[in-house]
Amino acid sequence: MKEMDALEREIEALKPKVRDMLISSESSKKKILFLYLLVSLGLAYHFEDEIKESLEDGLQKIEEMMASEDDLCTVSIIF
């Protein structure tokens, strides 16, 4: 039980750091890739509001992101 409490405390300590990383990312493309990582790791539910805001911002800049992108993997993630 003590191990679970320690993990819970560690998770709670890391959430603000991850949230700051998500918010402070200057590039919309980097935000989208970071969101993809959070979803892939199953952690997206911790950051639903930040994800919604980032996606709304990303959708407004999608043409700009896609215009300079030539990596098919990144294009599929942005799509």
Contacts in CASP RR format, 6 or more apart in sequence:
PFRMAT RR
TARGET T0000
AUTHOR 0000-0000-0000
METHOD contacts of the structure
MODEL  1
MKEMDALEREIEALKPKVRDMLISSESSKKKILFLYLLVSLGLAYHFEDE
IKESLEDGLQKIEEMMASEDDLCTVSIIF
15 46 0 8 1.000
18 38 0 8 1.000
18 43 0 8 1.000
18 46 0 8 1.000
18 47 0 8 1.000
19 47 0 8 1.000
19 50 0 8 1.000
21 34 0 8 1.000
22 31 0 8 1.000
22 34 0 8 1.000
22 35 0 8 1.000
22 38 0 8 1.000
22 47 0 8 1.000
22 50 0 8 1.000
22 51 0 8 1.000
22 54 0 8 1.000
23 50 0 8 1.000
25 31 0 8 1.000
25 34 0 8 1.000
28 54 0 8 1.000
28 57 0 8 1.000
28 58 0 8 1.000
28 61 0 8 1.000
28 64 0 8 1.000
28 65 0 8 1.000
29 65 0 8 1.000
29 69 0 8 1.000
29 74 0 8 1.000
29 78 0 8 1.000
31 54 0 8 1.000
31 57 0 8 1.000
31 58 0 8 1.000
32 54 0 8 1.000
32 55 0 8 1.000
32 58 0 8 1.000
32 65 0 8 1.000
32 77 0 8 1.000
32 78 0 8 1.000
33 74 0 8 1.000
33 77 0 8 1.000
35 44 0 8 1.000
35 51 0 8 1.000
35 54 0 8 1.000
35 55 0 8 1.000
36 77 0 8 1.000
38 44 0 8 1.000
38 47 0 8 1.000
38 51 0 8 1.000
44 51 0 8 1.000
58 65 0 8 1.000
62 78 0 8 1.000
65 78 0 8 1.000
66 75 0 8 1.000
66 78 0 8 1.000
69 75 0 8 1.000
69 78 0 8 1.000
END
